[in-house]
Amino acid sequence: MSSQISARRLARDLGEWRSHRAAYLALADRVRVMLIDGRLASGSRLPAERELSSALQISRTTVAAAYAQLREERYLRSVRGSGSTLALPDGQRGPVQLTQELPLDFSKAAAAAYPGLPAAYQFAVEQLPHYLSHQGFDMQGLPELRSAVADHYSERGLPTTPEQVLITLGAQHALSLLTHTLHSPGERVLIEHPTYPHAIDTFLAAGARLLAMPVTSAGGWDITEGQLLIRRSAPSLGFLMPDFQNPTGASMSVEDRQRLARIAAREGTVLIADETTAQLDIDRGPLPPMASFSSSIVTIGSLGKLAWGGLRIGWIRGPKDLMAKVLRNRPAMDLGTPLVEQLASIYLLRETQLMTANRSRELRGGRDFLAAELTEHFPQWKLQLPDGGMSLWINTGDISSSALALAARSEGLAIVPGPRFGLEGAFERFLRIPFTYSREDLKEGVGALLRASHTAGSIPSKLPLQAVI
Ligand SMILES: Cc1ncc(COP(=O)(O)O)c(C=O)c1O
């Protein structure tokens, strides 16, 4: 079922929509751009003409003409009896491989290894002889590592036992295991919009129908929309990144965590809180883990961002009976987590404080440097400085980020365009730029983007030139 946008909400979200153009064109322009940049979800229903005209205090003829204009441009589908549904006409994910090897690769929001990594591996190799009588297939994770992960949650105010933890090959693997265990093809999954692209891939591959809950860098989560989607569509799963969300960098307030946890528990939607980015704090301070608001919330985590992506160690934390179900499903996917990496992770988790302080320092430097470069070279771009995470999520105004990403390739830079983080072509005016690279690389990357912007052109002329945040 598609969600209905109320006339009041639309009137509020349209903001100052009037322009020098005729009112019906200005209204159509604004609805179209809100659809493209993801603030209105494709598939949602616009209010009845009469209701919107009354909320906006304009004539019904003007609203009808705006809807007709959107219909003609294929941004609106009207089916007798079921209203007017928003749609993106050519929203395709694109066959072009945007991230193949280039001199500069900004396609990943990930950092170089924590300097303590060699010592962790040395510790692991020293410990290894104690484990060699073990047959080596470890589906659940070493008890010492599960204890260390459990302690990490208990210390953050979420009492956890080792039986509630399962060690995986990174958070992506954890997400796949959970999807296989908790979701059946055809069921709905609530996602944040924009979201982590491989989560979209995972859910679509499992035959999910996705429901998009908007999230923005400045405004955070549209919890009211999330509540509505859960109540109306009863998704089997909801996927969230409550801390330093990838790509917006936003963090969910305590009150919003409570509200979402409450409705999900009531409606039987299992929330997966992805905490892969949760330790990437620059200047925010701790917030209670999402799972502390409901015992049915499942958490996934990883050492990938804090220590090193190459470690490939992550975990699932959740109810004990869920761990048993996941364990039963696991052999179809893989036969366990390597021991050396697990032993290194035991060492690393003892250094969590050092690792977070180290990352925080690096991330602060990278964030401030990149923001200054962009402000100098792209003063028209709108960016909100995040208080953590690994990237800036930037509104590029009238520049199409897909066109920019393609042009940047000719300048030797791989970068992922905004629509990759959303559904059906949304976020064309957004670009994610990670700030985890060296200053030289960041400077060169911005230079490459600047040259690319001269050839990229802008979003099709039907769209207004004014940037919209
Ligand atoms: C939000 C989020 N979840 C999961 C992952 C994957 O983590 P891992 O490398 O531990 O599989 C990433 C990596 O970019 C991520 O950003």
The ligand as an SDF file (V2000), in Angstrom:
LIG
                    3D

 16 16  0  0  0  0  0  0  0  0999 V2000
   26.3490    1.4800    7.5710 C   0  0  0  0  0  0  0  0  0  0  0  0
   27.2300    0.3640    7.1610 C   0  0  0  0  0  0  0  0  0  0  0  0
   26.8810   -0.8940    7.4700 N   0  0  0  0  0  0  0  0  0  0  0  0
   27.6480   -1.9300    7.1230 C   0  0  0  0  0  0  0  0  0  0  0  0
   28.8260   -1.7560    6.4370 C   0  0  0  0  0  0  0  0  0  0  0  0
   29.6560   -2.9410    6.0810 C   0  0  0  0  0  0  0  0  0  0  0  0
   30.5170   -3.1880    7.1450 O   0  0  0  0  0  0  0  0  0  0  0  0
   31.5750   -4.3750    7.1250 P   0  0  0  0  0  0  0  0  0  0  0  0
   32.7790   -3.8830    6.4030 O   0  0  0  0  0  0  0  0  0  0  0  0
   31.8250   -4.6550    8.5680 O   0  0  0  0  0  0  0  0  0  0  0  0
   30.9340   -5.5370    6.4250 O   0  0  0  0  0  0  0  0  0  0  0  0
   29.2400   -0.4610    6.0990 C   0  0  0  0  0  0  0  0  0  0  0  0
   30.4780   -0.2580    5.3540 C   0  0  0  0  0  0  0  0  0  0  0  0
   30.6340    0.6960    4.6360 O   0  0  0  0  0  0  0  0  0  0  0  0
   28.4090    0.6230    6.4640 C   0  0  0  0  0  0  0  0  0  0  0  0
   28.7370    1.8850    6.1720 O   0  0  0  0  0  0  0  0  0  0  0  0
  1  2  1  0
  2  3  1  0
  2 15  2  0
  3  4  2  0
  4  5  1  0
  5  6  1  0
  5 12  2  0
  6  7  1  0
  7  8  1  0
  8  9  2  0
  8 10  1  0
  8 11  1  0
 12 13  1  0
 12 15  1  0
 13 14  2  0
 15 16  1  0
M  END
$$$$
